[in-house]
Amino acid sequence: MLAEVSLFGIFINAGLVSAFFAVLLLLLLRKGLAHVGAYRLVWHPALVDLALFMLLWGGVAFAADALQVRLFSLLG
């Protein structure tokens, strides 16, 4: 994965960018889980949110790394 992402000439850490996308996904997932009523079944909703965030962050980072490898192989 790239160490940094250039955003309008400002270099931002790639981990921060992937964490931002993970937070956006978490907000959507939380809304869906709250609508279904899944938070009534757990003891500590904040811990569930933290665990979901960590899983999403790892998934976004893995997907970004795989996408980068595929783009470099296509572009040669």
Phi, psi and omega in degrees: 000148178297148179283331181208157182241133178271120179238101183056039178086359178254126181274126181239139180301136182294330176295324178291322179294315179293326176294323178297316178293325177294323177294319178298317177295322179296321179297319177294318180293321178297319179298318178293318179293323178291324179294321179286334181093023182289336181288345176286342183267352184253154182285318185225098184300328180294324177291324176296318177298318179296316179296318177296320178298316181296319177295317179294320180297316177296320179294319179294318179295319179295318179295321179294322179294316179295321179295321179296318179297317180294321179294319179293325178288327178288319183278343173074000000 
